[in-house]
C-alpha cells in the first residue's frame, strides 16, 4: 500500500491550526522539529493536565486529504494544516491501519502508528458543526473518530509534499486503532 504526502505543517506555538511548510524535519523519539507537540512526554494540553510524565504517543498527527472532500460535501471548507495535522496524505486508508503499522515517508523517515486522534470541541470553534462530521456513531452505536491518526517517530528525516508513503503492516494479529 502506497500513498503521497500532499502537505506538511508545523507550529511552534499552541494554536488549533498549523501553517503549511515547504518541509518538516522529523526527529526520532520526539516528533516534528520546532513543533509545540514535539517531545518524549505528552505535550497536548489536556494530556499534560492529566499526567505530564506519560509518554508522547501523539508526536506526529496525520490526516487523509480525502476527509476534506467528504466534509466539503456537507458544506465545510477545510485545507491542509487547518485541523492541526503535521502531515496531510492522499491514497492511504489511515483510519483502517492497525496499531504498530510503520509508515515510511520520503527517503528516510519512519513513523509508527499509535492510534486515533480524539477530536475535541476546538473543532467546532474552528467551524461550527464540524465536530459532528469527524466524530459519529456507526450502526451498532460505536463511536467512530475520523480526524486522523497519531504516530511516533522511529527514524527521523525531512518530509516534503509529494513524498511517497509506504505502508508496512505489523506481523501477527492486528489490533484496531483506538484513541490515544
C-alpha positions in Angstrom: 0.0 0.0 0.0 1.4 3.4 -1.0 0.3 7.0 -0.7 1.5 10.5 -1.1 2.2 13.4 1.2 0.1 16.4 0.0 1.2 18.9 2.7 3.3 19.3 5.8 2.6 21.7 8.6 4.0 22.7 12.0 3.6 25.4 14.6 6.0 26.4 17.4 3.1 27.9 19.4 -0.2 26.4 20.7 -2.9 27.1 18.1 -5.6 25.0 16.6 -4.3 25.2 13.0 -0.7 24.7 11.8 0.8 26.7 8.8 1.9 24.7 5.8 5.7 24.5 5.3 8.0 23.6 2.4 9.3 20.7 4.6 9.3 19.5 8.1 12.1 17.6 9.9 11.1 14.5 12.0 13.3 13.8 15.0 13.4 10.2 16.2 11.6 9.8 19.5 10.5 13.4 19.6 8.3 14.4 16.7 8.4 17.4 14.3 11.4 19.8 14.9 10.1 23.1 16.2 6.5 21.9 16.7 4.9 22.6 20.0 3.8 19.0 20.3 7.3 17.5 19.9 8.7 15.7 22.9 9.3 12.5 24.7 6.4 13.1 27.2 2.9 14.4 26.4 2.7 17.9 25.0 -1.1 18.2 24.3 -2.6 20.5 27.0 -5.3 18.1 28.0 -2.9 15.2 28.4 -0.4 17.3 30.3 -3.2 18.3 32.8 -3.8 14.6 33.4 -0.2 13.4 33.8 2.7 15.3 32.2 5.0 12.3 32.7 3.2 10.0 30.3 4.9 9.0 27.0 4.1 11.1 24.0 2.2 8.8 21.6 0.9 11.8 19.7 4.2 13.2 18.2 3.0 13.4 14.6 -0.6 13.9 13.5 -1.7 12.6 10.1 -4.9 13.3 8.2 -6.1 11.9 4.9 -6.9 14.6 2.4 -9.9 12.6 1.3 -11.6 13.8 4.6 -11.6 17.4 3.3 -13.7 16.4 0.3 -16.1 14.4 2.5 -16.7 17.3 4.9 -16.7 19.7 1.9 -19.8 17.8 0.5 -21.5 18.8 3.8 -20.6 22.5 3.3 -17.4 22.7 5.3 -14.2 24.1 3.8 -11.0 22.6 5.3 -7.5 22.9 3.9 -4.3 21.1 4.9 -3.0 22.1 8.3 -6.2 23.7 9.5 -7.2 20.8 11.7 -3.7 20.8 13.3 -2.2 17.9 11.5 1.5 17.7 10.6 1.2 15.5 7.5 -1.7 15.5 5.1 -1.8 12.3 3.0 -3.6 11.0 -0.1 -4.2 7.4 -1.2 -4.0 5.6 2.2 -6.8 4.5 4.4 -5.2 5.9 7.5 -8.2 5.1 9.8 -8.1 1.4 8.7 -4.5 0.8 9.7 -3.7 -1.3 12.8 -1.6 -0.2 15.7 2.1 -0.6 15.1 1.9 0.0 11.3 5.1 1.6 10.0 4.8 4.4 7.5 8.0 5.0 5.5 7.8 8.7 4.5 10.2 10.1 1.9 13.7 8.9 1.8 14.4 8.4 5.5 11.6 9.0 7.9 9.7 6.1 9.6 6.6 6.7 11.7 4.9 4.1 13.9 1.1 4.4 14.1 -0.1 4.6 17.7 -3.8 5.4 17.5 -6.6 7.7 16.5 -6.8 11.4 17.2 -9.6 12.1 19.7 -11.1 15.4 18.3 -12.3 17.9 20.8 -14.7 20.9 20.8 -12.0 23.1 19.4 -13.0 21.8 16.0 -16.4 23.5 16.4 -14.7 26.7 17.4 -12.9 26.4 14.1 -16.1 25.7 12.1 -19.4 25.3 13.9 -20.8 21.8 13.4 -17.6 20.3 12.1 -17.1 18.1 15.1 -20.2 16.1 14.2 -18.6 15.4 10.8 -15.4 13.9 12.2 -17.0 12.1 15.2 -20.1 10.0 15.0 -21.6 6.6 15.6 -21.8 3.5 13.4 -25.0 1.4 13.0 -24.1 -0.5 16.2 -23.7 2.7 18.2 -19.9 2.5 18.5 -18.0 5.8 18.5 -16.2 6.5 15.2 -13.4 9.0 15.1 -12.4 10.3 11.6 -10.0 13.2 12.4 -6.8 11.4 11.6 -4.2 9.2 13.3 -1.3 9.8 15.7 2.2 8.4 15.4 5.7 8.4 16.9 8.9 9.0 15.0 11.0 5.8 14.8 13.5 7.2 12.3 14.0 10.9 11.5 14.2 12.6 8.3 13.0 15.5 6.1 9.4 15.2 4.8 8.1 17.3 1.9 4.9 17.5 -0.2 4.9 14.9 -3.0 7.0 12.4 -0.9 5.9 8.8 -1.2 4.5 7.0 1.8 4.9 3.2 2.0 2.8 1.2 4.5 4.3 -1.8 6.3 1.7 -3.7 8.4 2.8 -5.3 11.6 3.0 -9.1 11.8 0.7 -11.2 13.9 -2.9 -10.4 14.8 -3.7 -6.8 14.0 -5.0 -4.5 16.8 -7.5 -1.9 15.5 -6.8 1.8 16.3 -8.3 3.4 19.4 -7.9 6.9 20.7 -4.6 8.0 22.1 
